[in-house]
């Protein structure tokens, strides 16, 4: 979910690339590709060029703030990605908050519940990036995952928790086997760095 640069530093957390000894062993190809991309030109499009995520499609149109334009943005994105099994939403801040309703300044940094439902009813499983607010993380994760489960009928919600952010996986029943295998692989590979709970 691309947004225009705003001069803020919250997207510049790349210090881990200077700590190869600690991080590279988890996924050497990923680490090396990210390090090379940052050295060349730190831009999201470098990830597409680097083929870090093979067999993926990208939708990199800037998310508009206007509600009417945003509806068109989502429709176009879902049309372009209509044949995928899993949609990864990467909003700057995560899922909507009351203080920033859709269409207001800053709303492009959030994903909204009705957009989640629209994507879900297209038949895709979903993976959603979410920053932690300044509150108890375990309680916040449980509450958010529980709310997400109400917006994805018949789906299963699995939070993939890290020390800084949580990724919410909501998967369709037809993706049960693949999703469960993927979660197991992630937790084993990133032992101590990614953990999960099932809602």
FENNOR-V70964 format. One record per residue. RES is the residue in one small letter. PHI is phi as a letter, one per 40 degrees, with the letter a starting at -180 (* if undefined). PSI is psi as a letter, one per 20 degrees, with the letter a starting at -180 (* if undefined). D_CENTER is the distance of its C-alpha to the mean C-alpha in Angstrom with 2 decimals. Layout:
BEGIN
{{RES PHI PSI D_CENTER} {RES PHI PSI D_CENTER}}
END
This chain:
BEGIN
{{x * n 9.09} {x c p 12.08} {x b q 14.45} {x c q 17.88} {x c p 18.61} {x b j 19.95} {x g i 21.57} {x c q 19.65} {x b j 18.93} {x c i 15.77} {x c j 13.81} {x b k 16.56} {x c n 15.91} {x b j 17.26} {x c h 20.21} {x d h 19.17} {x c i 20.30} {x c i 23.76} {x b m 23.83} {x d h 24.07} {x d h 26.19} {x c g 23.63} {x b h 20.40} {x c h 21.53} {x c h 22.86} {x c h 19.57} {x a n 18.70} {x d g 21.35} {x c g 20.21} {x c g 16.70} {x d g 18.39} {x c h 21.11} {x c g 19.04} {x c g 16.91} {x c g 20.21} {x c g 21.95} {x c g 19.41} {x c h 19.64} {x c g 23.42} {x c g 23.85} {x a o 22.01} {x c n 18.82} {x a q 16.89} {x d h 13.68} {x c h 16.21} {x c h 17.48} {x c g 14.57} {x c g 15.66} {x c h 19.25} {x c i 18.91} {x f k 17.91} {x c h 15.68} {x b n 13.83} {x c q 16.92} {x g k 17.19} {x b q 14.00} {x b q 14.29} {x b q 12.77} {x b o 13.12} {x b k 13.75} {x c q 16.01} {x c p 15.92} {x c p 14.84} {x c q 18.26} {x c h 19.30} {x c p 22.03} {x c g 21.39} {x c g 23.47} {x c h 21.86} {x c h 18.37} {x d g 19.52} {x c h 20.69} {x c g 17.51} {x c g 15.54} {x d g 18.55} {x c g 18.77} {x c g 15.18} {x c h 15.60} {x c g 19.00} {x c h 17.96} {x b k 15.42} {x c h 17.82} {x b j 18.58} {x c q 15.29} {x c h 14.72} {x b p 10.93} {x b p 8.63} {x b o 5.02} {x c p 4.36} {x b m 3.81} {x c q 6.86} {x d g 9.18} {x b h 10.02} {x h b 8.02} {x c q 10.08} {x d q 13.60} {x b q 16.47} {x d h 20.15} {x c i 21.16} {x b m 19.19} {x c q 19.98} {x d p 18.83} {x g i 21.03} {x c r 21.82} {x d p 21.41} {x g i 17.98} {x c h 16.38} {x c i 14.44} {x c j 12.21} {x b q 11.17} {x b p 10.04} {x b q 13.22} {x d h 14.39} {x c h 16.55} {x c h 13.86} {x c g 12.03} {x c g 15.55} {x d g 16.40} {x c g 13.66} {x c g 14.62} {x c i 18.24} {x c i 17.84} {x g j 17.61} {x c q 14.09} {x c q 12.09} {x b q 8.56} {x b p 5.37} {x b p 3.68} {x c p 3.12} {x a p 6.91} {x c q 9.89} {x c p 13.04} {x c r 15.96} {x c m 19.45} {x a r 20.41} {x d o 20.82} {x c h 17.50} {x c g 18.69} {x c g 19.96} {x c g 17.00} {x c g 14.61} {x c g 17.31} {x c g 17.85} {x c g 14.33} {x c h 13.89} {x c g 17.39} {x c g 16.77} {x d h 13.87} {x c h 16.40} {x c i 18.83} {x c i 16.75} {x b m 16.26} {x d p 19.91} {x g j 20.84} {x c r 17.33} {x b p 16.56} {x b p 13.80} {x b o 13.00} {x c p 11.36} {x b o 10.63} {x b p 12.11} {x b r 12.83} {x c i 15.40} {x b h 13.28} {x a r 9.89} {x b q 8.68} {x b p 5.99} {x c o 7.59} {x c p 8.85} {x b o 11.34} {x b q 13.67} {x c q 16.74} {x d h 20.12} {x c i 20.85} {x b j 17.97} {x d g 19.22} {x c g 20.78} {x c g 18.09} {x c g 15.33} {x c h 17.77} {x c g 18.76} {x c g 15.31} {x c g 14.68} {x c g 18.21} {x c g 17.86} {x c g 14.87} {x c h 16.77} {x c g 19.98} {x c h 18.92} {x b l 17.21} {x d p 19.93} {x g i 20.19} {x b h 16.80} {x b p 14.49} {x b r 16.02} {x a r 15.45} {x a q 17.19} {x b p 17.59} {x b * 18.09}}
END
